[in-house]
Amino acid sequence: MRKRWLCLTFIGIMLFFLTHTGFTRGHYYFNGKVNAISKEVINVSGKVFYITKDCRVAIHKKVNGAFFENPASLRNIKIGDWVTVKVIGNLVTEILIERYKR
């Protein structure tokens, strides 16, 4: 009886952690146009993401066929800019402003 209870409890705990953390591991990149931006939230092509406090922001420029990256801040992002965001779950950890796509 006690073994069965421990086994069921263990399986329940594993399922809980799998559903809350297992499906959000890894990251992906999403690019599109900025529809809205605030200090905590960015809307890229209709999809809403939350910005982390230590989010890295950079500007990509194309000069004579070569790409360069300069440090930036959230203030440099304007509505209508093309961006690529690095997303983990629903959190943005990196924003690349693509100025060459204007």
All heavy atoms as an XYZ file, in Angstrom:
837
protein
N       0.818     -1.194      0.000
C       0.000      0.000      0.000
C       0.867      1.266      0.000
O       0.613      2.187     -0.745
C      -0.923     -0.057      1.228
C      -1.777      1.162      1.403
S      -3.126      1.107      0.242
C      -4.031      2.474      0.787
N       1.890      1.249      0.872
C       2.752      2.410      0.967
C       3.576      2.584     -0.316
O       3.795      3.707     -0.775
C       3.665      2.246      2.170
C       4.507      3.465      2.405
C       5.318      3.341      3.660
N       6.154      4.520      3.766
C       6.637      4.958      4.871
N       6.376      4.335      5.984
N       7.392      6.029      4.889
N       4.033      1.475     -0.898
C       4.789      1.549     -2.149
C       3.937      2.140     -3.276
O       4.405      2.943     -4.072
C       5.263      0.147     -2.557
C       6.591     -0.246     -2.041
C       6.934     -1.604     -2.619
C       8.415     -1.725     -2.793
N       8.776     -3.037     -3.328
N       2.704      1.728     -3.321
C       1.796      2.219     -4.363
C       1.566      3.715     -4.213
O       1.587      4.464     -5.188
C       0.477      1.460     -4.261
C      -0.488      1.814     -5.347
C      -1.729      0.973     -5.250
N      -2.687      1.407     -6.240
C      -3.906      0.996     -6.298
N      -4.343      0.104     -5.429
N      -4.716      1.432     -7.218
N       1.382      4.175     -2.985
C       1.167      5.601     -2.725
C       2.399      6.408     -3.114
O       2.291      7.451     -3.746
C       0.823      5.806     -1.236
C       0.550      7.234     -0.914
C      -0.609      7.907     -1.105
C       1.473      8.183     -0.385
N      -0.491      9.210     -0.713
C       0.802      9.397     -0.264
C       2.804      8.114      0.016
C       1.407     10.549      0.226
C       3.406      9.261      0.504
C       2.710     10.456      0.601
N       3.591      5.924     -2.764
C       4.827      6.617     -3.124
C       5.012      6.664     -4.640
O       5.427      7.682     -5.195
C       6.032      5.934     -2.473
C       6.213      6.189     -0.981
C       7.334      5.315     -0.432
C       6.510      7.642     -0.735
N       4.696      5.568     -5.294
C       4.824      5.514     -6.751
C       3.874      6.506     -7.421
O       4.267      7.237     -8.321
C       4.564      4.095     -7.236
S       4.835      3.901     -9.004
N       2.634      6.555     -6.997
C       1.658      7.492     -7.565
C       2.053      8.940     -7.280
O       1.908      9.818     -8.135
C       0.262      7.198     -7.028
C      -0.395      5.929     -7.564
C      -1.729      5.677     -6.867
C      -0.590      6.022     -9.067
N       2.558      9.203     -6.092
C       3.003     10.557     -5.749
C       4.172     10.964     -6.641
O       4.209     12.077     -7.165
C       3.414     10.628     -4.266
O       2.314     10.224     -3.462
C       3.843     12.021     -3.886
N       5.128     10.060     -6.817
C       6.285     10.342     -7.661
C       5.859     10.624     -9.104
O       6.327     11.584     -9.731
C       7.268      9.169     -7.616
C       8.473      9.370     -8.468
C       9.464     10.257     -8.105
C       8.615      8.670     -9.665
C      10.578     10.453     -8.903
C       9.721      8.854    -10.467
C      10.708      9.749    -10.080
N       4.972      9.810     -9.633
C       4.484     10.013    -11.007
C       3.753     11.347    -11.121
O       3.932     12.089    -12.093
C       3.581      8.841    -11.443
C       4.435      7.581    -11.621
C       2.843      9.170    -12.739
C       3.640      6.326    -11.860
N       2.958     11.693    -10.127
C       2.249     12.977    -10.135
C       3.209     14.160    -10.124
O       3.030     15.130    -10.864
N       4.240     14.084     -9.311
C       5.229     15.169     -9.255
C       5.975     15.282    -10.583
O       6.200     16.393    -11.082
C       6.203     14.932     -8.084
C       5.470     15.131     -6.748
C       7.408     15.857     -8.161
C       6.266     14.720     -5.536
N       6.346     14.167    -11.166
C       7.046     14.195    -12.450
C       6.178     14.796    -13.557
O       6.654     15.581    -14.365
C       7.499     12.783    -12.842
C       8.575     12.212    -11.949
S      10.058     13.218    -11.893
C      10.667     12.962    -13.528
N       4.916     14.425    -13.593
C       4.005     14.999    -14.594
C       3.837     16.497    -14.391
O       3.779     17.262    -15.357
C       2.648     14.295    -14.546
C       2.620     12.884    -15.133
C       1.248     12.250    -14.898
C       2.940     12.915    -16.608
N       3.768     16.933    -13.146
C       3.639     18.368    -12.855
C       4.833     19.135    -13.402
O       4.682     20.129    -14.096
C       3.504     18.589    -11.340
C       3.519     20.030    -10.946
C       2.377     20.799    -11.081
C       4.671     20.614    -10.446
C       2.382     22.129    -10.726
C       4.687     21.944    -10.086
C       3.539     22.700    -10.225
N       6.050     18.666    -13.089
C       7.247     19.364    -13.556
C       7.409     19.265    -15.065
O       7.879     20.203    -15.702
C       8.493     18.840    -12.848
C       8.642     19.376    -11.464
C       8.500     18.547    -10.370
C       8.896     20.718    -11.246
C       8.620     19.042     -9.089
C       9.016     21.226     -9.975
C       8.884     20.393     -8.888
N       7.018     18.176    -15.651
C       7.119     18.032    -17.099
C       6.206     19.018    -17.812
O       6.593     19.649    -18.787
C       6.775     16.597    -17.519
C       6.873     16.297    -19.008
C       8.314     16.446    -19.476
C       6.371     14.911    -19.301
N       4.986     19.180    -17.321
C       4.053     20.085    -17.984
C       4.427     21.547    -17.784
O       4.125     22.379    -18.630
C       2.609     19.867    -17.496
O       2.560     20.057    -16.087
C       2.115     18.491    -17.857
N       5.101     21.885    -16.683
C       5.416     23.286    -16.418
C       6.796     23.700    -16.888
O       7.034     24.882    -17.092
C       5.279     23.584    -14.923
C       3.858     23.595    -14.482
N       2.997     24.601    -14.802
C       3.132     22.706    -13.766
C       1.810     24.339    -14.304
N       1.867     23.192    -13.676
N       7.712     22.779    -17.058
C       9.054     23.157    -17.488
C       9.526     22.403    -18.714
O      10.324     22.928    -19.483
C      10.073     22.912    -16.352
O      10.047     21.530    -16.014
C       9.754     23.753    -15.145
N       9.087     21.203    -18.916
C       9.614     20.367    -19.983
C       9.279     20.844    -21.369
O      10.048     20.648    -22.305
N       8.153     21.474    -21.562
C       7.739     21.876    -22.899
C       8.294     23.227    -23.308
O       8.156     23.630    -24.437
C       6.218     21.893    -22.995
C       5.603     20.541    -22.773
C       4.704     20.338    -21.755
C       5.956     19.461    -23.562
C       4.139     19.096    -21.539
C       5.401     18.211    -23.357
C       4.488     18.032    -22.336
N       8.919     23.967    -22.391
C       9.413     25.296    -22.719
C      10.928     25.351    -22.800
O      11.483     26.421    -22.860
C       8.931     26.316    -21.671
O       9.424     25.917    -20.387
C       7.437     26.432    -21.656
N      11.608     24.209    -22.771
C      13.056     24.262    -22.816
C      13.521     24.574    -24.228
O      12.842     24.304    -25.210
C      13.659     22.979    -22.301
C      13.288     21.798    -23.100
C      13.808     20.541    -22.493
N      13.235     19.466    -23.288
C      13.529     18.228    -23.159
N      14.361     17.866    -22.250
N      12.976     17.335    -23.925
N      14.695     25.131    -24.324
C      15.229     25.527    -25.610
C      14.750     26.912    -26.006
O      13.933     27.518    -25.337
N      15.288     27.413    -27.075
C      14.885     28.735    -27.555
C      14.617     28.672    -29.060
O      14.989     27.721    -29.724
C      15.973     29.770    -27.247
C      17.231     29.564    -28.029
N      18.250     28.753    -27.580
C      17.631     30.029    -29.233
C      19.226     28.748    -28.478
N      18.871     29.507    -29.489
N      13.974     29.712    -29.539
C      13.760     29.848    -30.975
C      13.809     31.329    -31.327
O      13.740     32.193    -30.451
C      12.438     29.218    -31.424
C      11.188     29.887    -30.902
C      10.523     30.848    -31.669
C      10.656     29.565    -29.659
C       9.371     31.464    -31.206
C       9.505     30.176    -29.199
C       8.870     31.118    -29.973
O       7.736     31.731    -29.509
N      13.977     31.620    -32.604
C      14.028     32.997    -33.083
C      12.751     33.292    -33.852
O      12.261     32.473    -34.615
C      15.247     33.205    -33.981
C      16.551     33.134    -33.221
C      17.239     31.942    -33.095
C      17.070     34.264    -32.612
C      18.429     31.864    -32.398
C      18.257     34.208    -31.901
C      18.931     33.003    -31.800
O      20.096     32.937    -31.092
N      12.225     34.496    -33.633
C      10.995     34.927    -34.296
C      11.265     36.307    -34.868
O      11.727     37.202    -34.158
C       9.853     34.983    -33.266
C       8.522     35.312    -33.852
C       7.733     34.336    -34.429
C       8.038     36.617    -33.831
C       6.501     34.640    -34.967
C       6.807     36.933    -34.368
C       6.040     35.941    -34.936
N      10.998     36.495    -36.166
C      11.202     37.824    -36.728
C       9.930     38.352    -37.345
O       9.066     37.604    -37.789
C      12.377     37.866    -37.720
C      12.420     36.718    -38.667
O      11.740     35.730    -38.479
N      13.232     36.849    -39.682
N       9.839     39.679    -37.338
C       8.677     40.359    -37.878
C       8.743     41.839    -37.567
O       9.777     42.359    -37.137
N       7.623     42.533    -37.799
C       7.531     43.974    -37.557
C       7.007     44.249    -36.158
O       6.126     43.550    -35.673
C       6.583     44.621    -38.562
C       7.244     45.230    -39.731
C       6.251     46.023    -40.539
C       6.987     46.682    -41.670
N       6.119     47.464    -42.516
N       7.528     45.296    -35.542
C       7.081     45.695    -34.201
C       5.749     46.418    -34.332
O       5.639     47.423    -35.031
C       8.133     46.605    -33.528
C       7.627     47.101    -32.187
C       9.445     45.875    -33.370
N       4.728     45.879    -33.644
C       3.417     46.531    -33.613
C       3.267     47.426    -32.393
O       2.590     48.447    -32.452
C       2.299     45.495    -33.605
C       2.253     44.697    -34.887
O       2.709     45.157    -35.930
N       1.723     43.504    -34.823
N       3.877     47.021    -31.267
C       3.811     47.799    -30.026
C       5.012     47.423    -29.167
O       5.514     46.306    -29.240
C       2.518     47.519    -29.280
N       5.461     48.374    -28.358
C       6.610     48.136    -27.480
C       6.421     48.926    -26.193
O       5.927     50.044    -26.218
C       7.940     48.538    -28.179
C       9.160     48.318    -27.275
C       7.926     49.959    -28.644
C       9.736     46.975    -27.376
N       6.750     48.284    -25.071
C       6.798     48.985    -23.783
C       8.014     48.457    -23.041
O       8.795     47.674    -23.583
C       5.518     48.740    -22.980
O       5.465     47.416    -22.516
N       8.180     48.857    -21.806
C       9.336     48.434    -21.030
C       9.321     46.931    -20.741
O      10.351     46.304    -20.616
C       9.365     49.199    -19.711
C      10.711     49.122    -19.019
C      10.712     49.582    -17.594
C      10.483     51.001    -17.324
N      10.713     51.396    -15.933
N       8.116     46.340    -20.684
C       7.991     44.945    -20.287
C       7.447     44.018    -21.375
O       7.575     42.805    -21.273
C       7.083     44.848    -19.060
C       7.632     45.599    -17.876
C       6.569     45.948    -16.854
O       5.376     45.779    -17.160
O       6.948     46.392    -15.774
N       6.818     44.572    -22.414
C       6.135     43.757    -23.422
C       6.481     44.265    -24.818
O       6.607     45.462    -25.044
C       4.598     43.817    -23.216
C       3.875     43.028    -24.281
C       4.221     43.317    -21.838
N       6.632     43.312    -25.764
C       6.800     43.667    -27.172
C       5.823     42.840    -28.002
O       5.632     41.655    -27.743
C       8.259     43.459    -27.643
C       8.451     43.980    -29.062
C       8.686     42.017    -27.512
C       9.900     44.067    -29.499
N       5.204     43.469    -28.973
C       4.280     42.806    -29.887
C       4.948     42.790    -31.256
O       5.144     43.827    -31.871
C       2.951     43.556    -29.932
C       1.927     42.871    -30.801
O       2.244     42.306    -31.833
N       0.682     42.929    -30.384
N       5.303     41.588    -31.715
C       5.974     41.432    -33.010
C       5.037     40.662    -33.938
O       4.712     39.513    -33.683
C       7.308     40.677    -32.854
C       7.987     40.503    -34.195
C       8.222     41.387    -31.875
N       4.583     41.336    -34.985
C       3.693     40.733    -35.987
C       2.493     40.039    -35.339
O       2.131     38.922    -35.702
C       4.463     39.756    -36.874
O       5.426     40.456    -37.622
N       1.885     40.690    -34.349
C       0.679     40.176    -33.713
C       0.917     39.196    -32.579
O      -0.026     38.743    -31.942
N       2.157     38.845    -32.297
C       2.472     37.914    -31.217
C       3.077     38.688    -30.045
O       4.009     39.467    -30.231
C       3.446     36.851    -31.718
C       3.393     35.591    -30.952
C       3.995     34.446    -31.749
C       3.872     33.224    -30.864
N       4.533     32.082    -31.355
N       2.569     38.459    -28.847
C       3.001     39.207    -27.665
C       4.039     38.407    -26.886
O       3.848     37.222    -26.611
C       1.790     39.537    -26.760
C       2.241     40.246    -25.502
C       0.778     40.367    -27.520
N       5.145     39.076    -26.538
C       6.219     38.473    -25.758
C       6.545     39.382    -24.577
O       6.385     40.598    -24.660
C       7.486     38.300    -26.601
C       7.310     37.450    -27.816
C       7.213     38.019    -29.070
C       7.255     36.073    -27.717
C       7.067     37.242    -30.200
C       7.103     35.277    -28.843
C       7.005     35.863    -30.081
N       7.052     38.787    -23.504
C       7.479     39.542    -22.335
C       8.994     39.710    -22.385
O       9.725     38.762    -22.657
C       7.055     38.842    -21.043
C       5.557     38.804    -20.897
C       4.833     37.686    -21.301
C       4.864     39.891    -20.403
C       3.453     37.652    -21.196
C       3.487     39.873    -20.294
C       2.787     38.756    -20.693
O       1.420     38.730    -20.596
N       9.469     40.923    -22.103
C      10.887     41.241    -22.175
C      11.526     41.006    -20.810
O      11.041     41.507    -19.799
C      11.093     42.705    -22.620
C      10.431     42.938    -23.981
C      12.564     43.059    -22.657
C      10.378     44.385    -24.413
N      12.635     40.266    -20.775
C      13.342     40.040    -19.518
C      14.111     41.303    -19.130
O      14.413     42.150    -19.971
C      14.328     38.866    -19.633
O      15.271     39.156    -20.659
C      13.611     37.566    -19.942
N      14.440     41.422    -17.859
C      15.146     42.609    -17.368
C      16.560     42.699    -17.929
O      17.086     43.789    -18.106
C      15.182     42.601    -15.849
C      13.800     42.739    -15.241
C      13.892     43.144    -13.796
C      12.527     43.180    -13.148
N      11.621     44.134    -13.713
N      17.198     41.567    -18.223
C      18.558     41.582    -18.755
C      18.593     41.303    -20.259
O      19.559     40.754    -20.781
C      19.433     40.585    -18.003
C      18.907     39.152    -18.098
O      17.724     38.988    -18.423
O      19.685     38.225    -17.846
N      17.553     41.728    -20.948
C      17.442     41.511    -22.392
C      18.535     42.294    -23.127
O      18.760     43.469    -22.864
C      16.061     41.959    -22.871
S      15.796     41.736    -24.626
N      19.215     41.617    -24.051
C      20.249     42.264    -24.860
C      19.607     42.831    -26.124
O      18.847     42.141    -26.805
C      21.315     41.239    -25.247
C      22.515     41.836    -25.958
C      23.554     40.771    -26.226
N      23.302     40.064    -27.467
C      23.668     40.504    -28.679
N      24.274     41.654    -28.813
N      23.408     39.790    -29.754
N      19.916     44.090    -26.422
C      19.366     44.756    -27.605
C      20.532     45.220    -28.467
O      21.502     45.792    -27.958
C      18.482     45.962    -27.214
C      17.900     46.622    -28.456
C      17.377     45.543    -26.267
N      20.451     44.962    -29.773
C      21.499     45.371    -30.704
C      20.869     45.808    -32.017
O      19.755     45.398    -32.362
C      22.480     44.232    -30.941
N      21.599     46.657    -32.733
C      21.162     47.121    -34.056
C      22.043     46.457    -35.107
O      23.274     46.519    -35.023
C      21.280     48.653    -34.170
C      20.353     49.343    -33.171
C      20.966     49.102    -35.588
C      20.507     50.846    -33.136
N      21.428     45.812    -36.085
C      22.158     45.229    -37.216
C      22.102     46.218    -38.370
O      21.026     46.665    -38.760
C      21.521     43.916    -37.644
C      22.004     42.757    -36.866
N      21.687     41.474    -37.190
C      22.799     42.651    -35.778
C      22.242     40.647    -36.345
N      22.911     41.341    -35.472
N      23.265     46.544    -38.904
C      23.358     47.435    -40.053
C      24.113     46.721    -41.160
O      24.949     45.860    -40.915
C      24.117     48.709    -39.682
C      23.399     49.605    -38.722
C      24.209     50.854    -38.475
C      23.489     51.759    -37.506
N      24.242     52.975    -37.225
N      23.803     47.104    -42.388
C      24.500     46.543    -43.545
C      25.244     47.683    -44.233
O      24.643     48.655    -44.676
C      23.494     45.909    -44.501
C      24.105     45.160    -45.645
C      23.018     44.460    -46.455
C      23.616     43.688    -47.600
N      22.570     43.042    -48.403
N      26.573     47.562    -44.300
C      27.409     48.592    -44.915
C      28.288     47.914    -45.956
O      29.094     47.044    -45.621
C      28.281     49.315    -43.861
C      29.162     50.364    -44.521
C      27.418     49.930    -42.781
N      28.118     48.300    -47.209
C      28.895     47.741    -48.324
C      28.850     46.212    -48.347
O      29.862     45.550    -48.548
C      30.346     48.223    -48.268
C      30.456     49.714    -48.467
O      29.636     50.324    -49.159
N      31.440     50.314    -47.840
N      27.687     45.639    -48.096
C      27.515     44.193    -48.153
C      27.903     43.449    -46.886
O      27.703     42.248    -46.796
N      28.472     44.150    -45.915
C      28.876     43.512    -44.658
C      27.893     43.912    -43.553
O      27.378     45.023    -43.527
C      30.285     43.945    -44.274
N      27.634     42.979    -42.635
C      26.720     43.242    -41.525
C      27.517     43.609    -40.281
O      28.528     42.975    -39.960
C      25.863     42.004    -41.236
C      24.869     41.713    -42.318
C      25.166     40.808    -43.320
C      23.640     42.353    -42.339
C      24.257     40.531    -44.324
C      22.726     42.078    -43.336
C      23.033     41.185    -44.333
N      27.032     44.645    -39.591
C      27.651     45.092    -38.356
C      26.599     45.127    -37.263
O      25.417     45.342    -37.531
C      28.262     46.493    -38.528
C      29.411     46.520    -39.480
C      29.203     46.827    -40.815
C      30.690     46.223    -39.058
C      30.257     46.841    -41.708
C      31.750     46.235    -39.938
C      31.537     46.545    -41.266
N      27.054     44.929    -36.024
C      26.145     44.932    -34.873
C      26.629     45.969    -33.872
O      27.793     45.947    -33.464
C      26.128     43.538    -34.242
C      25.178     43.408    -33.088
C      25.113     41.980    -32.581
O      24.687     41.097    -33.345
O      25.503     41.765    -31.433
N      25.733     46.882    -33.508
C      26.046     47.912    -32.517
C      25.136     47.756    -31.314
O      23.948     47.440    -31.473
C      25.857     49.313    -33.106
C      26.813     49.598    -34.238
O      27.942     49.119    -34.240
N      26.353     50.350    -35.218
N      25.645     47.986    -30.105
C      24.785     47.912    -28.915
C      23.678     48.958    -28.979
O      23.861     50.036    -29.547
C      25.729     48.200    -27.755
C      27.107     48.153    -28.303
C      27.012     48.311    -29.779
N      22.532     48.641    -28.400
C      21.390     49.558    -28.398
C      20.603     49.359    -27.108
O      20.995     48.578    -26.245
C      20.514     49.305    -29.626
N      19.479     50.063    -27.008
C      18.589     49.906    -25.854
C      17.153     49.815    -26.356
O      16.884     49.987    -27.546
C      18.751     51.080    -24.888
O      18.244     52.259    -25.467
N      16.235     49.572    -25.450
C      14.821     49.475    -25.837
C      14.309     50.778    -26.438
O      13.372     50.781    -27.232
C      13.970     49.086    -24.629
C      14.132     47.655    -24.121
C      13.316     47.456    -22.849
C      13.709     46.657    -25.172
N      14.924     51.904    -26.079
C      14.499     53.200    -26.631
C      14.730     53.300    -28.132
O      14.093     54.102    -28.805
C      15.261     54.326    -25.936
C      14.888     54.489    -24.504
C      15.595     55.681    -23.915
N      15.598     55.541    -22.475
C      16.602     55.809    -21.699
N      17.720     56.269    -22.209
N      16.513     55.652    -20.406
N      15.669     52.510    -28.649
C      15.963     52.550    -30.081
C      14.951     51.803    -30.933
O      14.966     51.913    -32.158
C      17.354     51.967    -30.339
C      18.444     52.757    -29.670
O      19.050     52.284    -28.725
N      18.688     53.972    -30.122
N      14.078     51.024    -30.314
C      13.081     50.252    -31.061
C      11.868     51.126    -31.328
O      11.282     51.692    -30.402
C      12.667     48.990    -30.284
C      13.892     48.127    -29.976
C      11.634     48.195    -31.084
C      13.599     46.979    -29.038
N      11.489     51.235    -32.575
C      10.335     52.039    -32.982
C       9.269     51.132    -33.588
O       9.581     50.071    -34.134
C      10.751     53.088    -34.026
C      11.921     53.947    -33.614
C      11.532     54.916    -32.540
C      12.694     55.827    -32.230
N      13.143     55.764    -30.869
N       8.031     51.565    -33.515
C       6.943     50.823    -34.147
C       7.186     50.819    -35.658
O       7.483     51.849    -36.251
C       5.576     51.452    -33.799
C       5.316     51.272    -32.315
C       4.454     50.823    -34.626
C       4.069     51.955    -31.811
N       7.096     49.651    -36.268
C       7.355     49.496    -37.694
C       8.739     48.952    -38.000
O       9.016     48.576    -39.131
N       9.636     48.921    -37.002
C      10.970     48.342    -37.203
C      10.872     46.833    -37.404
O      10.030     46.172    -36.805
C      11.862     48.601    -35.985
C      12.478     49.989    -35.972
O      12.417     50.678    -37.004
O      13.021     50.375    -34.918
N      11.763     46.295    -38.228
C      11.895     44.846    -38.366
C      12.846     44.372    -37.281
O      13.919     44.948    -37.091
C      12.456     44.480    -39.734
C      11.459     44.618    -40.826
C      11.257     45.698    -41.627
C      10.495     43.645    -41.225
N      10.234     45.450    -42.499
C       9.748     44.202    -42.282
C      10.200     42.360    -40.791
C       8.726     43.512    -42.903
C       9.181     41.673    -41.421
C       8.452     42.243    -42.465
N      12.452     43.337    -36.559
C      13.281     42.806    -35.480
C      13.305     41.283    -35.538
O      12.420     40.655    -36.110
C      12.772     43.238    -34.081
C      12.884     44.730    -33.889
C      11.368     42.756    -33.816
N      14.341     40.722    -34.936
C      14.410     39.291    -34.648
C      14.552     39.166    -33.146
O      15.420     39.813    -32.555
C      15.612     38.643    -35.351
O      15.443     38.769    -36.759
C      15.714     37.166    -34.999
N      13.679     38.375    -32.533
C      13.724     38.197    -31.082
C      14.093     36.756    -30.760
O      13.661     35.824    -31.431
C      12.384     38.576    -30.409
C      12.136     40.063    -30.511
C      11.211     37.823    -30.995
N      14.924     36.587    -29.745
C      15.273     35.257    -29.242
C      14.325     34.965    -28.091
O      14.281     35.710    -27.115
C      16.720     35.231    -28.764
C      17.168     33.890    -28.238
C      18.631     33.968    -27.806
C      19.101     32.666    -27.234
N      20.503     32.775    -26.783
N      13.541     33.894    -28.211
C      12.456     33.614    -27.277
C      12.697     32.285    -26.566
O      13.044     31.288    -27.200
C      11.102     33.569    -28.025
C       9.961     33.326    -27.070
C      10.883     34.835    -28.821
N      12.503     32.297    -25.250
C      12.492     31.074    -24.447
C      11.141     31.044    -23.746
O      10.874     31.894    -22.901
C      13.636     31.045    -23.426
C      14.977     31.105    -24.145
C      13.541     29.799    -22.550
C      16.171     31.224    -23.227
N      10.306     30.094    -24.116
C       8.942     30.071    -23.586
C       8.164     31.228    -24.183
O       7.839     31.224    -25.364
N       7.905     32.258    -23.385
C       7.258     33.480    -23.850
C       8.088     34.696    -23.456
O       7.614     35.813    -23.462
C       5.844     33.575    -23.267
C       4.983     34.534    -24.043
O       5.224     34.787    -25.223
N       3.992     35.093    -23.395
N       9.361     34.462    -23.100
C      10.253     35.524    -22.643
C      11.292     35.845    -23.708
O      11.933     34.946    -24.255
C      10.968     35.114    -21.356
C      10.088     34.799    -20.158
C      10.937     34.261    -19.013
C       9.325     36.023    -19.719
N      11.479     37.129    -23.973
C      12.474     37.584    -24.940
C      13.773     37.862    -24.195
O      13.790     38.641    -23.246
C      11.997     38.848    -25.674
C      13.092     39.413    -26.545
C      10.769     38.559    -26.498
N      14.856     37.226    -24.638
C      16.161     37.440    -24.013
C      17.097     38.262    -24.894
O      18.120     38.735    -24.426
C      16.838     36.104    -23.686
O      16.979     35.361    -24.892
C      16.026     35.310    -22.682
N      16.728     38.431    -26.161
C      17.580     39.166    -27.086
C      16.719     39.766    -28.194
O      15.833     39.101    -28.728
C      18.602     38.203    -27.683
C      19.685     38.823    -28.477
C      20.712     37.795    -28.902
O      21.041     36.907    -28.102
O      21.161     37.895    -30.059
N      16.988     41.030    -28.526
C      16.270     41.716    -29.610
C      17.303     42.277    -30.571
O      18.202     43.015    -30.161
C      15.379     42.858    -29.080
C      14.357     42.326    -28.085
C      14.689     43.570    -30.239
C      13.546     43.417    -27.387
N      17.172     41.921    -31.845
C      18.044     42.442    -32.885
C      17.214     43.324    -33.808
O      16.298     42.848    -34.473
C      18.694     41.309    -33.667
C      19.492     40.310    -32.851
C      19.939     39.151    -33.722
C      20.662     40.973    -32.190
N      17.550     44.614    -33.845
C      16.840     45.566    -34.714
C      17.514     45.513    -36.077
O      18.706     45.757    -36.204
C      16.911     46.988    -34.132
C      16.435     47.020    -32.686
C      16.102     47.957    -34.986
C      16.771     48.285    -31.938
N      16.750     45.206    -37.110
C      17.298     45.022    -38.461
C      17.080     46.300    -39.278
O      16.106     46.421    -40.013
C      16.675     43.804    -39.104
C      16.961     42.528    -38.316
C      16.146     41.354    -38.769
O      15.095     41.548    -39.423
O      16.531     40.219    -38.454
N      18.001     47.233    -39.169
C      17.863     48.516    -39.845
C      18.066     48.406    -41.343
O      17.628     49.251    -42.100
C      18.851     49.527    -39.245
C      18.516     49.936    -37.833
C      17.353     50.914    -37.848
N      16.664     51.013    -36.592
C      16.984     51.816    -35.596
N      18.030     52.581    -35.680
N      16.237     51.831    -34.505
N      18.713     47.371    -41.801
C      18.958     47.212    -43.240
C      17.700     46.811    -44.000
O      17.686     46.861    -45.224
C      20.074     46.194    -43.487
C      19.783     44.816    -42.929
C      19.148     43.862    -43.696
C      20.155     44.483    -41.625
C      18.874     42.610    -43.194
C      19.888     43.231    -41.126
C      19.262     42.298    -41.908
O      18.993     41.061    -41.398
N      16.625     46.433    -43.316
C      15.385     46.026    -43.996
C      14.439     47.192    -44.239
O      13.330     47.002    -44.679
C      14.654     44.959    -43.156
C      15.313     43.613    -43.206
C      14.449     42.574    -42.564
C      15.032     41.200    -42.696
N      14.196     40.165    -42.085
N      14.857     48.379    -43.954
C      13.975     49.548    -44.146
C      13.752     49.852    -45.591
O      14.529     49.675    -46.450
C      14.576     50.785    -43.480
C      14.479     50.720    -42.007
C      14.992     51.992    -41.436
N      14.661     52.028    -40.016
C      14.977     53.019    -39.235
N      15.617     54.042    -39.706
N      14.655     52.989    -37.971
